[in-house]
């Protein structure tokens, strides 16, 4: 309501399937509260629409229309693909610093430290949203949008596959070292070993050697 008082033409578009099984299993109470709140605000004339689960094409259109992606997060993201979607569409991100968001958004968006459920955080978020809506064309915000867009352009599946391959290549010397040590153990062991036992021994000794290698502070390099 306070945002509408300052910006009468503002609208809130939500893209969430509130009947999703995982969501209901983990956040059933919050879902019911949100549903009740949406019904109340809609009845009072606020421009709030939940589109539910939509196609990727419709979602892309929504990103093109959006000014702000507001994400008061309670879930410990490990990366947050939605933040990447916002970045590639130059949509300003306003969120908190929970888990991976401090890195995925970082200094390329508006990150408000703290618990997003507190009144203090909500007040800071209100100020930030109002400031952006009033001054979205100023140089500071334009630089942020450009910065996050350039960052997003470096995050495609081809680059991630290349990173994985490079990481795997860096692991090869350690794997070769482990294999050679296991082979030495087998040569020293004079007791006849059945083929299934060899497989078990290799697995056990490789895990043991890797643990020893790491405990000695050698790392993966």
C-alpha positions in Angstrom: 0.0 0.0 0.0 2.8 2.5 0.8 4.4 1.9 -2.6 1.1 2.5 -4.4 0.7 5.8 -2.4 4.0 6.9 -3.9 3.6 5.3 -7.3 -0.1 4.9 -8.2 0.5 3.0 -11.4 2.8 0.4 -9.9 1.9 -3.3 -10.3 3.2 -6.5 -8.8 3.4 -9.5 -11.1 4.0 -12.9 -9.5 5.0 -16.1 -11.3 4.6 -18.9 -8.9 2.6 -22.2 -8.8 1.1 -22.1 -5.3 -0.1 -25.7 -5.9 3.4 -27.1 -6.4 3.9 -30.2 -4.3 7.4 -29.3 -3.1 6.2 -25.8 -2.1 3.3 -27.1 -0.2 5.4 -29.7 1.6 7.9 -27.2 2.8 6.0 -23.8 3.0 2.3 -24.7 3.4 1.6 -22.1 6.0 3.4 -19.3 4.1 1.5 -20.3 0.9 -1.9 -20.0 2.7 -0.9 -16.6 4.2 0.2 -15.3 0.8 -3.0 -16.5 -0.9 -5.1 -14.7 1.7 -3.1 -11.6 1.4 -3.4 -11.6 -2.4 -7.2 -12.0 -2.2 -7.4 -9.1 0.3 -5.2 -6.8 -1.8 -7.0 -7.7 -5.0 -10.4 -7.0 -3.4 -9.1 -3.6 -2.3 -8.1 -2.7 -5.9 -4.4 -3.2 -5.9 -2.8 -4.2 -9.2 -1.4 -7.6 -8.2 -1.5 -10.6 -10.5 -0.2 -14.1 -10.0 0.3 -15.7 -13.4 1.2 -19.1 -11.9 3.4 -21.4 -13.9 4.0 -20.0 -17.4 5.9 -20.9 -20.6 9.5 -19.7 -21.0 8.3 -17.4 -23.8 5.8 -15.7 -21.5 8.4 -15.5 -18.8 10.8 -13.8 -21.2 8.2 -11.3 -22.1 7.6 -10.6 -18.4 11.3 -9.9 -17.8 11.3 -7.5 -20.7 8.5 -5.5 -19.1 9.8 -5.6 -15.5 11.6 -2.7 -13.8 12.5 -4.4 -10.6 12.9 -8.0 -9.4 12.2 -7.8 -5.7 13.3 -10.9 -3.9 13.0 -10.9 0.0 14.5 -14.4 0.3 14.1 -16.9 3.1 15.5 -19.9 1.1 19.3 -20.5 1.2 20.0 -20.4 -2.5 23.1 -22.2 -3.8 23.3 -20.0 -6.9 19.8 -18.6 -7.9 19.1 -18.9 -11.6 16.3 -16.4 -11.4 18.9 -13.8 -10.4 20.8 -14.7 -13.5 17.6 -14.2 -15.6 17.1 -10.8 -14.0 20.7 -9.9 -14.8 20.6 -10.9 -18.5 17.4 -8.8 -19.0 18.9 -5.8 -17.2 16.2 -5.9 -14.5 17.3 -4.3 -11.3 17.6 -6.8 -8.4 16.6 -5.8 -4.9 17.2 -8.6 -2.4 18.9 -9.6 0.8 22.3 -11.2 1.4 21.2 -14.7 2.3 23.5 -17.6 1.2 24.6 -17.4 -2.5 22.7 -14.1 -3.2 25.6 -12.1 -1.8 27.8 -13.6 -4.6 25.3 -14.1 -7.4 24.0 -10.5 -7.1 26.8 -9.0 -5.0 27.7 -5.4 -5.9 25.9 -5.7 -9.3 22.5 -5.1 -7.7 20.9 -3.7 -4.5 21.6 -6.2 -1.7 20.2 -5.2 1.7 21.9 -7.2 4.5 19.8 -8.9 7.2 16.7 -10.9 7.7 14.0 -10.1 5.1 11.2 -10.9 7.6 12.0 -8.1 10.0 10.4 -4.7 10.0 13.8 -3.0 9.9 14.7 -4.8 6.6 11.3 -4.2 5.1 11.7 -0.4 5.8 15.1 -0.4 4.1 13.7 -2.3 1.1 10.8 0.2 0.8 13.2 3.0 0.6 15.4 1.3 -2.0 12.5 0.4 -4.2 11.1 3.9 -4.1 14.6 5.4 -4.8 15.0 3.2 -7.8 11.5 3.8 -9.3 12.1 7.5 -8.9 15.6 7.6 -10.2 16.0 4.5 -12.4 17.6 6.6 -15.2 20.4 8.1 -13.1 24.0 7.2 -13.8 24.6 5.0 -10.7 21.7 2.7 -11.5 22.7 2.6 -15.2 26.2 1.4 -14.2 24.7 -1.3 -12.0 22.5 -2.6 -14.8 25.4 -2.6 -17.3 27.6 -4.3 -14.8 25.2 -7.1 -14.0 24.4 -7.6 -17.7 28.1 -8.0 -18.6 28.5 -10.5 -15.7 25.4 -12.5 -16.9 26.9 -12.7 -20.4 29.8 -14.7 -19.0 27.4 -17.4 -17.5 26.3 -19.7 -20.2 26.2 -23.5 -20.4 29.2 -23.5 -22.8 31.4 -21.7 -20.2 30.2 -23.8 -17.4 31.0 -27.0 -19.3 34.5 -25.6 -20.1 35.0 -24.8 -16.4 34.0 -28.3 -15.4 36.5 -29.8 -18.0 39.3 -27.6 -16.8 38.6 -28.6 -13.2 38.5 -32.2 -14.1 41.9 -31.9 -15.9 43.4 -30.3 -12.8 42.3 -33.4 -10.8 44.1 -35.8 -13.1 47.5 -35.6 -11.5 46.0 -36.5 -8.1 44.1 -39.4 -9.7 47.2 -40.7 -11.3 49.1 -40.3 -8.0 46.4 -42.3 -6.2 46.4 -45.0 -8.9 50.1 -45.5 -8.7 50.1 -45.7 -4.9 47.3 -48.4 -5.0 49.3 -50.3 -7.6 52.3 -50.3 -5.3 50.2 -51.7 -2.5 48.9 -54.5 -4.7 52.5 -55.4 -5.8 53.7 -55.5 -2.2 50.8 -57.6 -1.0 51.8 -61.2 -1.7 48.4 -62.7 -0.7 46.4 -63.9 -3.7 43.4 -61.6 -4.3 40.2 -62.4 -6.1 39.1 -60.0 -8.8 36.1 -58.7 -6.7 38.4 -58.1 -3.8 40.7 -56.1 -5.9 37.9 -53.7 -6.8 37.0 -53.3 -3.2 40.6 -52.8 -2.2 41.1 -50.2 -4.9 38.0 -48.3 -3.8 39.0 -48.4 -0.2 42.6 -47.4 -0.7 41.8 -44.6 -3.1 39.4 -43.1 -0.6 41.9 -43.6 2.2 44.8 -42.0 0.2 42.6 -39.1 -0.9 41.7 -38.4 2.7 45.4 -38.6 3.8 46.4 -36.4 0.9 43.8 -33.7 1.9 44.5 -34.0 5.7 48.2 -33.3 5.0 47.1 -30.0 3.5 48.0 -30.8 -0.1 44.6 -29.8 -1.6 43.5 -30.8 -5.0 46.1 -29.1 -7.1 
